Amino acid sequence: MDAPTAPVLSLDEARALRASGQWQPLAERTTALGDEELFREPELAFLSAVGHRRIGRTTRALELLRQVEPEARRRGDQRLLAEVVNLTGIVLWESGRSAEAEVRFGELLESAVEWGDEEATARACNNLGVLANVRGRRDLALTYYQRALAAYQRLGNVGGLSQTHHNLGISYRDLRFDREADAHFGRAVELAEQSQQEDVVALAEVERANLRVRWGDGRLAGEMARRALERFRRISDPTGAAQAIRVLGLAARAEERDDDAAARFDEALEIARTHDDALLRAEVQRDRGTLLRDRGDLAAAREALADSMENFAQIGAAAEAEAIRGLIDALDG
């Protein structure tokens, strides 16, 4: 009997999988092609990296991107090169390598301005804004986001506008301007639904749920986080699902259901350990650590908080790392 042949995947089919957010099939079907066939068409290899990053296989995504970039440069394919550099920066950022990510986003912005590519300019500004916000440079982050908004508005890019409103919401949340943050998250949902971006809808729903926890409404927060979790699972986004699970844990804490909260945090941590996402791990371990502290398990609390502090520091979130250090010092005192 002849061995079954690997399924053929055309570039158009791979583009369609990306457009519809079918990340698992995109990763699996491009992998089935084998590297020799995959790298005959650089965009196909890039799309494979997109799929692998979306399902949490960041090491493989970075490996693919590093092989695609020289070929995109050799061919002078500006569109593909912009996408490769941008995604490389994102993967580096998610892996906790924020300084390297900033270099790539800066390169993208410089090249995009030189090429007159407004979409790439907006994308670079959005990502540089994320880095600035994490580092506590809120004014700079807002400046980047406003520049991205202006570019996306000129282009009529609804998807880009939705992502930028989501990022603006996070900045206003961190500034404790909760109502403004909620308005931006709501606008992000509206625009993401128009542009059929399930991932942005889910991300914004998680953030709105997080705000409800802050406002003391654990029941509503839980309902919103569960909806987001269903979306993340539907689109095979494990790290997004972990963020929703984390917020479900916070909602349980708000309702004084600490056993449920502990189970949720442990579930989210297991995903964070499997996937290379420093921010996710930092946030989960912070929330686990404070719960363990409140339950009297000081040794386990100290371990979780130390891990959180290390991961916050790794991504350049100095203020958050210092706040965690204060919690650890209080335990030791």
C-alpha positions as CSV (number, residue, x, y, z in Angstrom):
1,M,0.0,0.0,0.0
2,D,1.3,3.5,-0.9
3,A,1.9,5.9,2.0
4,P,-0.7,8.7,2.0
5,T,0.6,12.0,0.5
6,A,0.8,15.2,2.5
7,P,-2.1,17.5,1.8
8,V,-1.4,20.2,-0.7
9,L,-1.9,23.7,0.4
10,S,-1.8,26.6,-2.0
11,L,-0.8,30.2,-1.1
12,D,-4.4,31.3,-1.7
13,E,-5.7,28.6,0.6
14,A,-3.2,29.7,3.3
15,R,-4.3,33.3,2.9
16,A,-7.9,32.3,3.3
17,L,-7.1,30.3,6.5
18,R,-5.4,33.4,7.9
19,A,-8.3,35.7,6.9
20,S,-10.8,33.4,8.7
21,G,-8.7,33.0,11.8
22,Q,-8.3,29.3,11.4
23,W,-4.9,29.2,13.2
24,Q,-4.6,25.5,14.1
25,P,-5.4,24.3,10.5
26,L,-3.0,27.0,9.1
27,A,-0.2,25.8,11.4
28,E,-0.8,22.1,10.8
29,R,-1.3,22.2,7.0
30,T,1.8,24.4,6.4
31,T,3.8,22.0,8.6
32,A,2.6,19.1,6.6
33,L,4.2,20.6,3.5
34,G,7.7,20.2,4.8
35,D,10.3,22.9,4.9
36,E,11.6,22.5,1.4
37,E,8.2,23.1,-0.2
38,L,7.2,25.7,2.4
39,F,10.2,27.9,1.7
40,R,9.8,27.9,-2.1
41,E,7.2,30.6,-1.4
42,P,8.3,33.0,1.4
43,E,4.8,34.2,2.1
44,L,3.6,30.7,2.7
45,A,6.4,30.2,5.3
46,F,5.4,33.6,6.8
47,L,1.8,32.4,7.1
48,S,3.0,29.3,8.8
49,A,4.7,31.5,11.3
50,V,1.4,33.4,11.8
51,G,-0.4,30.2,12.6
52,H,2.3,28.9,14.9
53,R,2.4,32.1,16.9
54,R,-1.4,32.2,17.3
55,I,-1.5,28.7,18.8
56,G,1.4,29.5,21.2
57,R,4.3,27.9,19.3
58,T,6.5,31.0,19.5
59,T,9.8,29.2,19.1
60,R,8.8,27.7,15.8
61,A,7.3,31.0,14.7
62,L,10.5,32.8,15.3
63,E,12.5,30.1,13.5
64,L,10.4,30.5,10.4
65,L,10.5,34.3,10.5
66,R,14.3,34.3,10.7
67,Q,14.5,32.2,7.6
68,V,11.9,34.2,5.6
69,E,13.3,37.7,6.3
70,P,16.5,37.4,4.2
71,E,14.5,36.1,1.2
72,A,11.9,38.9,1.5
73,R,14.8,41.4,1.5
74,R,16.4,39.7,-1.4
75,R,13.2,39.9,-3.5
76,G,12.5,43.5,-2.4
77,D,9.0,42.5,-1.3
78,Q,8.2,45.5,1.0
79,R,4.8,44.3,2.0
80,L,6.0,40.9,3.1
81,L,9.1,42.3,4.7
82,A,7.0,44.7,6.8
83,E,4.8,41.9,8.0
84,V,7.8,39.7,8.8
85,V,9.6,42.4,10.8
86,N,6.3,43.3,12.7
87,L,5.6,39.7,13.6
88,T,9.2,39.1,14.6
89,G,8.8,42.1,17.0
90,I,5.6,40.7,18.4
91,V,7.0,37.2,19.0
92,L,10.1,38.7,20.7
93,W,7.8,40.9,22.9
94,E,5.6,37.9,23.9
95,S,8.8,36.0,24.8
96,G,9.9,38.7,27.2
97,R,12.6,40.1,24.9
98,S,11.3,43.6,24.9
99,A,14.5,45.4,24.0
100,E,14.9,43.3,20.9
101,A,11.2,43.8,20.1
102,E,11.6,47.6,20.3
103,V,14.5,47.5,17.8
104,R,12.4,45.6,15.3
105,F,9.4,47.9,15.7
106,G,11.7,50.9,15.4
107,E,13.1,49.5,12.2
108,L,9.6,48.9,10.8
109,L,8.5,52.5,11.6
110,E,11.6,53.9,9.9
111,S,11.2,51.8,6.8
112,A,7.4,52.4,6.6
113,V,7.9,56.1,6.7
114,E,10.6,55.9,4.0
115,W,8.2,53.7,1.8
116,G,5.2,55.9,2.4
117,D,3.4,52.9,3.8
118,E,0.7,54.2,6.2
119,E,-0.6,50.8,7.2
120,A,2.9,49.6,8.3
121,T,3.5,53.0,10.0
122,A,0.3,52.6,12.0
123,R,1.2,49.0,12.9
124,A,4.6,50.0,14.1
125,C,3.1,52.9,16.2
126,N,0.6,50.6,17.8
127,N,3.3,48.1,18.9
128,L,5.7,50.8,20.0
129,G,2.8,52.2,22.0
130,V,2.3,48.9,23.8
131,L,6.0,48.8,24.8
132,A,5.9,52.4,26.0
133,N,2.7,51.7,28.0
134,V,4.2,48.6,29.7
135,R,7.3,50.7,30.7
136,G,5.0,53.3,32.3
137,R,5.5,55.9,29.6
138,R,1.8,56.6,29.2
139,D,2.1,59.9,27.4
140,L,4.4,58.5,24.8
141,A,2.1,55.5,24.4
142,L,-0.9,57.7,23.8
143,T,1.1,59.7,21.2
144,Y,1.9,56.6,19.3
145,Y,-1.8,55.4,19.5
146,Q,-3.1,58.7,18.2
147,R,-0.7,58.6,15.3
148,A,-1.9,55.0,14.5
149,L,-5.6,56.1,14.8
150,A,-5.0,59.0,12.3
151,A,-3.3,56.6,9.8
152,Y,-6.0,54.0,10.1
153,Q,-8.7,56.6,9.7
154,R,-7.1,57.9,6.5
155,L,-6.9,54.3,5.2
156,G,-10.5,53.4,6.3
157,N,-8.9,50.4,8.1
158,V,-11.6,49.3,10.5
159,G,-9.6,46.4,11.8
160,G,-6.6,48.6,12.6
161,L,-8.9,51.1,14.4
162,S,-10.4,48.3,16.6
163,Q,-6.9,47.2,17.7
164,T,-5.8,50.7,18.4
165,H,-9.0,51.4,20.5
166,H,-8.2,48.3,22.5
167,N,-4.7,49.5,23.1
168,L,-5.9,52.9,24.1
169,G,-8.3,51.2,26.6
170,I,-5.4,49.5,28.2
171,S,-3.5,52.8,28.6
172,Y,-6.4,54.5,30.2
173,R,-7.0,51.5,32.4
174,D,-3.5,51.7,33.7
175,L,-4.0,55.4,34.3
176,R,-7.0,54.5,36.4
177,F,-9.4,56.3,34.0
178,D,-11.8,53.4,34.0
179,R,-14.8,55.0,32.3
180,E,-12.6,56.2,29.4
181,A,-11.0,52.8,29.2
182,D,-14.3,51.0,29.1
183,A,-15.5,53.4,26.3
184,H,-12.4,52.5,24.2
185,F,-12.9,48.8,24.9
186,G,-16.5,49.1,23.8
187,R,-15.5,50.9,20.6
188,A,-12.9,48.2,20.0
189,V,-15.6,45.5,20.2
190,E,-17.9,47.4,17.8
191,L,-15.2,47.9,15.2
192,A,-13.8,44.3,15.6
193,E,-17.3,42.9,15.0
194,Q,-17.6,45.0,11.8
195,S,-14.2,43.7,10.6
196,Q,-14.8,40.1,11.9
197,Q,-11.8,40.1,14.2
198,E,-12.9,37.5,16.8
199,D,-9.6,37.8,18.7
200,V,-9.9,41.6,19.2
201,V,-13.5,41.1,20.3
202,A,-12.5,38.5,22.9
203,L,-9.5,40.6,24.1
204,A,-11.6,43.6,24.7
205,E,-14.3,41.5,26.4
206,V,-11.6,40.2,28.8
207,E,-10.5,43.8,29.6
208,R,-14.1,45.0,30.2
209,A,-14.6,42.0,32.5
210,N,-11.4,43.0,34.3
211,L,-12.8,46.5,34.9
212,R,-16.0,44.9,36.4
213,V,-13.8,43.1,38.9
214,R,-12.3,46.4,39.8
215,W,-15.7,47.8,40.3
216,G,-16.8,44.9,42.5
217,D,-19.2,43.2,40.2
218,G,-17.9,39.7,40.2
219,R,-21.0,38.2,38.7
220,L,-21.0,40.4,35.6
221,A,-17.3,40.1,35.3
222,G,-17.6,36.3,35.3
223,E,-20.3,36.3,32.6
224,M,-18.2,38.6,30.3
225,A,-15.0,36.5,30.9
226,R,-16.9,33.3,30.1
227,R,-18.1,34.8,26.7
228,A,-14.5,35.8,25.9
229,L,-13.2,32.3,26.9
230,E,-15.7,30.7,24.5
231,R,-14.5,32.9,21.7
232,F,-10.8,32.2,22.4
233,R,-11.4,28.5,22.4
234,R,-13.4,28.7,19.2
235,I,-10.5,30.4,17.4
236,S,-7.8,28.1,19.1
237,D,-6.1,30.9,21.0
238,P,-4.6,29.3,24.1
239,T,-3.0,32.4,25.6
240,G,-6.1,34.5,25.1
241,A,-8.0,31.7,26.8
242,A,-5.6,31.8,29.7
243,Q,-6.2,35.5,30.2
244,A,-10.0,34.9,30.3
245,I,-9.5,32.1,32.8
246,R,-7.3,34.4,34.9
247,V,-10.1,37.0,35.0
248,L,-12.6,34.3,35.9
249,G,-10.4,33.7,38.9
250,L,-10.5,37.4,39.8
251,A,-14.3,37.3,39.4
252,A,-14.4,34.3,41.8
253,R,-12.3,36.2,44.3
254,A,-14.7,39.2,44.1
255,E,-17.5,36.8,45.1
256,E,-15.4,35.2,47.9
257,R,-15.1,31.9,46.1
258,D,-11.4,31.4,46.7
259,D,-11.3,27.7,46.0
260,D,-12.7,28.4,42.5
261,A,-10.3,31.3,42.1
262,A,-7.3,29.0,43.0
263,A,-8.4,26.4,40.5
264,R,-8.7,29.1,37.7
265,F,-5.3,30.6,38.5
266,D,-3.7,27.2,38.4
267,E,-5.4,26.4,35.1
268,A,-4.1,29.7,33.6
269,L,-0.6,29.1,35.0
270,E,-0.4,25.7,33.3
271,I,-1.2,27.3,30.0
272,A,1.3,30.1,30.7
273,R,4.0,27.6,31.4
274,T,3.3,25.8,28.2
275,H,3.4,28.9,26.0
276,D,6.1,31.5,25.9
277,D,4.2,34.6,27.1
278,A,6.0,36.6,29.8
279,L,3.2,39.1,30.4
280,L,0.7,36.4,30.9
281,R,2.9,34.5,33.3
282,A,3.6,37.7,35.3
283,E,-0.1,38.6,35.7
284,V,-1.2,35.0,36.6
285,Q,1.6,34.6,39.2
286,R,0.8,38.0,40.7
287,D,-2.8,37.0,41.1
288,R,-2.0,33.5,42.4
289,G,0.6,35.0,44.8
290,T,-1.8,37.4,46.4
291,L,-4.4,34.6,46.8
292,L,-1.9,32.3,48.4
293,R,-0.8,35.1,50.7
294,D,-4.4,35.8,51.8
295,R,-4.9,32.0,52.5
296,G,-1.8,31.9,54.7
297,D,0.5,29.9,52.4
298,L,3.4,32.4,52.6
299,A,6.1,30.2,51.1
300,A,4.1,29.4,48.0
301,A,3.0,33.0,47.8
302,R,6.6,34.2,47.9
303,E,7.5,31.8,45.1
304,A,4.7,32.9,42.9
305,L,5.3,36.6,43.5
306,A,9.0,36.2,42.8
307,D,8.2,34.5,39.4
308,S,5.8,37.4,38.7
309,M,8.4,40.0,39.5
310,E,11.0,38.3,37.3
311,N,8.7,38.2,34.3
312,F,7.5,41.8,34.7
313,A,11.1,42.9,34.9
314,Q,11.9,40.8,31.8
315,I,9.4,42.8,29.7
316,G,10.5,46.2,31.1
317,A,7.5,46.7,33.3
318,A,9.6,48.3,36.1
319,A,6.7,49.8,38.1
320,E,4.9,46.5,38.2
321,A,8.0,44.6,39.2
322,E,8.7,47.1,42.0
323,A,5.1,46.8,43.2
324,I,5.6,43.0,43.4
325,R,8.9,43.4,45.2
326,G,6.9,45.5,47.8
327,L,4.5,42.6,48.3
328,I,7.4,40.1,48.8
329,D,9.1,42.5,51.3
330,A,5.9,42.7,53.2
331,L,5.8,38.9,53.4
332,D,9.4,38.8,54.6
333,G,8.8,41.6,57.1
